Amino acid sequence: MALNPEMRASDADRDRVAAALREHCAQGRIDVDELNDRLDGVYSARTLGDLQRVTDDLPEEDLYELPVPSWRQSTPARRMGGGGLSLPALTGSWAAYTTVNLVCIVIWMITAVSTGVWYPWWLWVAGPWGVVMLAGQVFGSRDDRR
């Protein structure tokens, strides 16, 4: 049954539309000033038709969350032809690996010089983590093997 636009809007209806407007603002469809103007309209709306007019020019569902056809590849890693991670994720993970290991090496150097014990304990951090990251990059994830 289609909703009657003259039917009175409830607080739950207003809250639902306000949340949708905030999501549209977060996704960049409307700016903050327009969001505030539309929220004023939402909270002063008396009927469902008034609420509908506030959101007439916005999609009801996010177009990027719709199912992707099976004939179209959806991930950047597949389009690049490589297995594993995309370039931004790869760069970030290796940067984190390098940063953590540099901090460990500096701590190791300071403690080794002050105590005289030169056991390279930082290899227990760098080794397993590096092997896992390298294996993930070389072999890719299970989703990429399809």
N, C-alpha and C positions, 0 to 999 in steps of 0.2 A: 504494500500500500504506500503510495506517495505521500510525503509529509505535506500538510497544509501550511502554506507560507504565512497564514494569518494566525496559526497556533502560537500561543504564548511560549516564550523560551524560558527554560529553567536555568538555575545557576550552573547545573552540570553541563548544559548545552553551551553556556557562555565560557565556562572553564575549558571545555573541549576545543572550542574555536580559538580561544586565547593561546592554548598550548600549541595548536597547529600554526598560528601566526608566529609564535616565537621560533618554531622549527623552520619556517620559511625565512625568517630573518637570519637564523644561524646558517642556513644554506645559501644566503646571499640573494634571494629573490626580492626581498624588500630591505630597505635600510632602517636604522633605528628610529629616525624621525617618523617615517611612514608607519613603522610598527606601533609607535606611541599613538599616532592618529587613529589607526585601525583599532587599537585596544580601547580607546575612548569610545569608538563606535560599538564595539562588542559589549562593553559594560553598560552602555545606555540602550542597547537593543531590547525591544519588548517582545518581538515576534521572531519566529524562525526565518521569515523572509528578510528581516533586518540583518540577521546574522549571515544569511546567504549573500546579501549585497556587499558585505564587508570582504568576503572571500571569493567573489565572482571571478576575478582575473587570476586566481592561483589554482594550481592543480591540487586535486584531492589526495593524491598519493605521490610519493617521490618516484620520479621516472627512473632513477638509477637503481631502485630496489626491485624493479620488475624483473621477471625471469629473463635470462639471456637465451636466445635461440641456440640450439645445439650446434648449428652450422657456424656460429660466430664464436671466435675465441675471445675470452673475457679478461684474461690476466695479461699484464704487461710482459711478464717473464716468457709466456708462450709466444707472444708476438715478437719478442726479441730473438726467439729461437734458442735461448739458453735454458738450461735447467737451473733450479735453485732459486735464488732470491733476485729481486729486481735491484737495479743499481743503487737507488737511495737507501734501501734496507741493507744492502751489502756494505755500502760505505759506512753507514751508521754502526753496524755491528762490529766491523773491523776497527773502527775508530774507538769504540768502547773497549774492545780487546786490547788495543795498543795502549790506551790511557791507563787502564787498570794495571797492565804489566809494567809500564814505566814507573808507576807509583810503587809497585812491589819491588822493582829493581833498586829504586832510590832508597827505600826502607832497608833493603838487604845490604846495600853499600854502607849506609850509616851504621847499622848494627854490626856489620863485619869489621869495619874499621875500628869501632869502639870496643868490641869484644875480642877480636882476633879470630873468630870462628868464620870460616869462609864456605860454609855449606850452602849450596845454591837452592834453597827451599822455594824460591819463586818459580822454579821449573815445574813444581807441582800445581801451580796456578796456571801457568802459560801452556804447559804441555797438553793436558786433557781438554782444556777449553779450545785450544787451537786445533786439535785433532777433530773435535766435534764440529767446529765451524768449517773446517776444510772439507770434511766428509759431506756436510750439508751443501756446500757449494758445488762440489764435484758431482755428487749423486742426485742432488735436488730433492724435493719433497715427493711424497707419493702422489699428490695431485698433479704434478708436472709430468708424470710418466704415462699418463693416459693417452 
